[in-house]
Amino acid sequence: MESKTTIELNNNVSIPLLGFGVWRVPSGEEGRSIIRTAIEYGYRHIDTARVYCNEKAVGRAIKDSGVKREELFVTTKLWRDDFSDPRRGLMQSLERLGLDYVDLFLLHWPFTDYQKAYIELEKLYKEGYTRAIGVSNFKEHHIESLFKAGATVVPQINQVECHPENQETELLSYCRKQGIVLEAYSPLGGQGFTLVNDPRIMAIASYYKVSAAQVILRFNVQRGVVVLPKSCTKERIKQNSDIFSFELTNDDMSTLHSINANKRRAFDSDKINDRPESSFPVLTDEE
């Protein structure tokens, strides 16, 4: 495998196993420079969202990179403000990105009326404005409710918090049976936490002469989970991309599996509609 290694989604679209997450990457020139650096280091999969308020920076970085559009995989996500009109949400995202289409369009959370919103995503998919559609922060019952509501397109992706302490084993198994690829955000340990100092991970990293972060990312990749590490520093952006030069053994994988504690640090998606209004990110105009 290499940094451009891909796997096939259930509609035969290929997605790179390694992506660059841009949550909390600044907007404007600083963000453009960071994302451009990731592309220069070989990332071909960029994951943004309306609520990250940096879609313009992503678009500028793509344009400046000189990489052909068809060689890049670009994801954005629909925020709750646009659940009543997903078409408007996607068109505005495309305008900010400066693109004619995205490769993946996700419902960011199972907010109220997510079933209706997903059926609208199906229409946008069939019209070619997105090459794939999916969901984020969905549990099994959320996905099942899509079909009960009349959805006819099986989501291509379910993006969730996934790392050694929260391995989502049951959800991964369910998604595989449905033909849905699991994608990991916060792959190094969750919001405000990191697992790079775990002695079990450090021991494996020392053996392979790689970083603990590389071991963590490699663990999910070998499980067939797409990973979306994020960083704003050149050294870590480059380091996180170098996870294809070694392979974990079955014993290594067993050690990493033993770390699981079902410790999810993101908000509970079953309670997302009860989340305090003041705790939601504020949408801002992008530079």
Secondary structure, 3 states (H helix, E strand, C coil): CCCCCEEECCCCCEEECECEECCCCCCHHHHHHHHHHHHHCCCCEEECCHHHCCHHHHHHHHHHHCCCHHHCEEEEEECHHHCCCHHHHHHHHHHHHCCCCECEEEECCCCCCHHHHHHHHHHHHHCCCECCEEEECCCHHHHHHHHHCCCCCCCCEEEEECECCECCHHHHHHHHHHCCEEEEECCCCCCCCCCCCCHHHHHHHHHHCCCHHHHHHHHHHHCCCEECCCCCCHHHHHHHHCCCCCCCCHHHHHHHHCCCCCCCCCCCHHHHHHCCHHHCCCCCCCC
